[in-house]
């Protein structure tokens, strides 16, 4: 009888250890649950896209992108900034054939885009303006739940160069608080509207808890990209700008169609997409 009790107690103890280990792993992973921001079934970059992922891409009329490399063990060094200021970047220092997608503003709330990003698992960063998203904060929650970062693009989308230091601080810090209230964490990254900034912007951003001002090297239009540098081509580490825009701003093109065109340009040039927050 004592032997049976001992064996039962031993079995119960083993189950308890397994349960506690599983809860601990899930709990520690929860804040970064999609980092690296790729589906668990995604193959290694050498293998290309798996059959399920390839089918998802082709559903949207796109050739599959290769899986990106894993996040770097050490994040690349950023250009320096003065005391009390933050660096301003347009690309990430890397030799990998990766680029980074960013979507600005938040005016268009296309349900098809939610489906597309859920099926493709392409990582991107959202720079959101409160004036554009306040009609439906909840639209962006499923995108955030996929591991896509919510970052700061001011409260009202002004040209910051026309504002004094105090007004710039209100725009940036106010959006920090608003995004934290709705999405749980305060942004680390900031994009000035129109890409316009000055030294007061850097000081204001730092005072609001921002770690970097993020600009871009390419911008996606409807079917084509605009390139800032000579050569009309992507370069490793480039940051690409797109927008939450719909048919009224895209001459009848949907946001999903615009995004498919964007991903097509990336694939044609032999690049894939990595998660910006893994490198910043």
C-alpha positions as CSV (number, residue, x, y, z in Angstrom):
1,X,0.0,0.0,0.0
2,X,2.8,2.4,1.0
3,X,4.6,1.6,-2.3
4,X,1.5,2.5,-4.3
5,X,1.1,5.8,-2.5
6,X,4.7,6.6,-3.0
7,X,4.4,5.9,-6.7
8,X,1.3,8.1,-7.0
9,X,3.0,10.9,-5.2
10,X,6.0,10.7,-7.5
11,X,3.8,10.8,-10.6
12,X,1.8,13.8,-9.2
13,X,5.1,15.6,-8.5
14,X,6.3,15.1,-12.1
15,X,3.1,16.4,-13.5
16,X,3.3,19.5,-11.3
17,X,6.9,20.2,-12.5
18,X,5.8,19.9,-16.1
19,X,2.8,22.3,-15.5
20,X,5.0,24.9,-13.7
21,X,7.7,24.8,-16.4
22,X,5.1,25.3,-19.2
23,X,3.5,28.2,-17.4
24,X,6.9,29.8,-16.7
25,X,7.9,29.6,-20.3
26,X,4.6,31.0,-21.6
27,X,4.7,33.8,-19.0
28,X,8.2,34.9,-19.8
29,X,7.5,34.8,-23.5
30,X,4.2,36.7,-23.4
31,X,5.5,40.3,-23.6
32,X,7.6,39.3,-26.7
33,X,5.3,36.5,-27.8
34,X,6.1,37.0,-31.5
35,X,9.8,37.7,-31.2
36,X,11.3,36.7,-33.5
37,X,8.3,37.9,-35.4
38,X,7.8,34.9,-37.6
39,X,5.4,31.9,-37.4
40,X,6.7,28.9,-35.7
41,X,6.4,26.8,-38.9
42,X,8.5,29.2,-41.0
43,X,11.5,27.4,-42.4
44,X,15.1,28.6,-42.4
45,X,16.1,31.2,-44.9
46,X,18.1,28.6,-46.8
47,X,15.0,26.6,-47.3
48,X,12.9,29.5,-48.6
49,X,9.2,29.6,-47.9
50,X,7.4,26.4,-46.9
51,X,4.4,25.1,-48.8
52,X,1.7,26.6,-46.6
53,X,3.4,30.0,-46.6
54,X,4.1,29.8,-50.3
55,X,0.4,29.1,-50.9
56,X,-0.6,32.1,-48.7
57,X,1.7,34.4,-50.7
58,X,0.4,33.2,-54.0
59,X,-3.2,33.7,-52.8
60,X,-2.3,37.4,-52.7
61,X,-0.5,37.2,-56.1
62,X,3.0,37.4,-54.6
63,X,6.0,35.2,-55.0
64,X,7.1,34.0,-51.4
65,X,9.7,36.0,-49.6
66,X,12.5,34.1,-47.9
67,X,12.3,33.8,-44.2
68,X,14.4,36.5,-42.5
69,X,17.5,35.7,-40.4
70,X,17.1,35.5,-36.7
71,X,17.4,38.7,-34.7
72,X,21.0,39.8,-34.1
73,X,22.5,38.8,-30.8
74,X,23.7,42.4,-30.4
75,X,21.8,45.2,-31.9
76,X,23.8,47.4,-34.4
77,X,25.3,50.6,-33.2
78,X,23.3,53.7,-34.1
79,X,24.8,57.1,-35.1
80,X,25.6,59.2,-32.2
81,X,23.5,62.1,-30.9
82,X,24.2,65.0,-28.6
83,X,23.4,64.9,-24.9
84,X,19.7,64.9,-24.2
85,X,18.9,64.0,-27.9
86,X,18.2,60.9,-29.9
87,X,19.7,59.5,-33.1
88,X,18.0,60.0,-36.5
89,X,18.2,57.0,-38.8
90,X,17.0,56.0,-42.3
91,X,18.6,52.5,-42.5
92,X,19.9,49.8,-40.2
93,X,23.6,48.9,-40.5
94,X,23.6,45.3,-41.8
95,X,25.0,43.2,-44.6
96,X,22.0,41.0,-44.7
97,X,19.6,41.3,-47.7
98,X,16.8,42.5,-45.4
99,X,14.6,45.6,-45.4
100,X,12.1,47.0,-42.8
101,X,8.5,47.9,-43.5
102,X,6.8,50.8,-41.8
103,X,3.2,52.0,-42.2
104,X,2.2,55.5,-41.1
105,X,-0.8,57.4,-39.9
106,X,-3.6,54.9,-39.6
107,X,-6.5,56.5,-41.6
108,X,-7.3,53.4,-43.6
109,X,-8.6,50.5,-41.6
110,X,-9.0,47.8,-44.3
111,X,-10.2,44.4,-42.9
112,X,-8.4,42.7,-45.8
113,X,-5.1,44.1,-44.6
114,X,-5.6,42.3,-41.3
115,X,-6.2,39.0,-43.1
116,X,-3.3,39.5,-45.4
117,X,-0.8,40.2,-42.6
118,X,-2.2,37.3,-40.5
119,X,-1.7,34.9,-43.3
120,X,1.7,36.1,-44.6
121,X,3.3,36.9,-41.2
122,X,5.3,39.7,-42.7
123,X,6.6,41.9,-39.8
124,X,6.2,45.7,-39.9
125,X,6.1,48.7,-37.7
126,X,3.1,51.1,-37.3
127,X,3.8,54.8,-36.7
128,X,0.4,56.0,-35.6
129,X,-1.2,59.4,-35.4
130,X,-4.0,59.8,-32.9
131,X,-6.1,62.0,-35.1
132,X,-6.1,59.2,-37.7
133,X,-6.8,56.2,-35.4
134,X,-9.1,57.6,-32.7
135,X,-12.2,56.5,-34.7
136,X,-11.2,52.9,-34.2
137,X,-8.3,52.2,-31.9
138,X,-9.3,48.5,-31.8
139,X,-8.4,48.0,-35.5
140,X,-4.7,48.0,-34.7
141,X,-4.9,45.6,-31.8
142,X,-4.9,42.4,-33.9
143,X,-1.9,43.7,-35.9
144,X,-0.1,44.5,-32.6
145,X,-0.9,41.0,-31.4
146,X,0.9,39.5,-34.4
147,X,4.1,41.2,-33.0
148,X,4.0,44.4,-35.1
149,X,5.2,47.4,-33.2
150,X,3.1,50.4,-32.3
151,X,5.2,53.5,-32.5
152,X,4.7,57.3,-32.3
153,X,3.7,59.7,-35.2
154,X,2.4,62.6,-33.1
155,X,-1.1,63.5,-31.9
156,X,-2.3,65.6,-34.9
157,X,0.3,65.2,-37.7
158,X,1.8,68.7,-37.8
159,X,4.9,69.9,-39.6
160,X,7.1,70.0,-36.5
161,X,9.5,72.5,-38.0
162,X,6.7,75.1,-37.7
163,X,6.3,74.5,-34.0
164,X,8.3,75.6,-31.0
165,X,9.9,73.3,-28.5
166,X,6.9,73.2,-26.1
167,X,4.4,72.4,-28.8
168,X,6.6,69.7,-30.2
169,X,6.9,68.2,-26.8
170,X,3.1,68.2,-26.4
171,X,2.6,66.5,-29.8
172,X,5.2,63.7,-29.0
173,X,4.6,63.2,-25.3
174,X,0.9,63.4,-25.7
175,X,0.9,60.6,-28.2
176,X,3.2,58.6,-26.0
177,X,0.6,58.7,-23.3
178,X,-2.3,58.0,-25.7
179,X,-0.6,55.0,-27.3
180,X,0.4,53.6,-23.9
181,X,-3.2,53.9,-22.7
182,X,-4.6,52.0,-25.7
183,X,-1.9,49.5,-26.5
184,X,-0.2,48.8,-23.2
185,X,3.4,50.1,-23.8
186,X,4.9,53.5,-24.5
187,X,6.6,53.6,-27.9
188,X,10.4,53.7,-28.2
189,X,10.5,55.0,-31.7
190,X,9.2,58.2,-33.3
191,X,8.6,59.3,-36.9
192,X,8.1,63.0,-37.5
193,X,5.2,63.8,-40.0
194,X,6.5,64.4,-43.5
195,X,10.0,63.5,-42.2
196,X,10.4,67.1,-41.0
197,X,12.3,67.7,-37.8
198,X,14.9,70.0,-36.3
199,X,17.1,69.9,-33.2
200,X,14.2,70.8,-31.0
201,X,12.5,67.6,-32.2
202,X,15.4,65.5,-31.1
203,X,15.4,67.2,-27.7
204,X,11.6,66.8,-27.3
205,X,11.6,63.2,-28.4
206,X,14.3,62.4,-25.8
207,X,12.4,64.1,-23.1
208,X,9.3,61.9,-24.0
209,X,11.3,58.6,-23.7
210,X,11.9,58.1,-27.4
211,X,15.1,56.2,-28.3
212,X,15.4,56.9,-32.0
213,X,13.8,59.1,-34.7
214,X,13.1,56.8,-37.7
215,X,13.0,58.2,-41.3
216,X,13.2,56.1,-44.4
217,X,15.1,55.4,-47.7
218,X,12.2,54.4,-49.9
219,X,8.5,55.3,-50.0
220,X,5.8,53.1,-51.5
221,X,3.3,54.8,-53.8
222,X,0.6,52.7,-55.5
223,X,2.6,50.4,-57.8
224,X,6.1,51.7,-57.6
225,X,8.6,52.8,-55.0
226,X,10.4,56.1,-54.8
227,X,14.1,55.8,-54.0
228,X,16.1,58.5,-52.2
229,X,19.6,57.3,-53.2
230,X,21.0,56.9,-56.7
231,X,20.6,53.5,-58.4
232,X,16.8,53.0,-58.0
233,X,17.4,49.9,-55.9
234,X,17.0,48.5,-52.4
235,X,20.1,48.3,-50.1
236,X,20.6,46.1,-47.1
237,X,19.0,47.6,-44.0
238,X,16.8,50.1,-45.8
239,X,13.7,51.3,-44.0
240,X,10.6,51.6,-46.3
241,X,7.7,54.0,-45.8
242,X,4.1,53.1,-46.7
243,X,0.8,54.4,-45.4
244,X,-2.5,53.1,-44.1
245,X,-4.3,54.4,-47.2
246,X,-7.3,53.2,-49.2
247,X,-8.9,53.6,-52.6
248,X,-9.7,57.3,-52.2
249,X,-6.0,58.1,-51.8
250,X,-4.6,55.3,-54.0
251,X,-6.7,56.0,-57.2
252,X,-9.0,53.1,-56.6
253,X,-6.3,50.7,-55.4
254,X,-6.8,48.9,-52.1
255,X,-4.3,48.9,-49.3
256,X,-3.9,45.1,-49.8
257,X,-3.1,45.6,-53.5
258,X,-0.6,48.3,-52.7
259,X,1.1,46.1,-50.1
260,X,1.2,43.2,-52.6
261,X,3.0,45.5,-55.0
262,X,5.4,46.5,-52.3
263,X,6.2,42.9,-51.3
264,X,6.6,42.1,-55.0
265,X,9.3,44.8,-55.4
266,X,11.1,43.4,-52.4
267,X,11.1,39.8,-53.6
268,X,12.1,40.8,-57.2
269,X,15.3,42.4,-55.8
270,X,16.2,39.4,-53.7
271,X,15.4,40.9,-50.3
272,X,13.2,39.8,-47.4
273,X,11.6,41.6,-44.5
274,X,12.8,41.7,-40.9
275,X,11.3,43.2,-37.8
276,X,12.6,46.7,-37.1
277,X,12.3,46.5,-33.3
278,X,14.7,43.5,-33.3
279,X,17.4,45.8,-34.6
280,X,16.6,49.0,-32.8
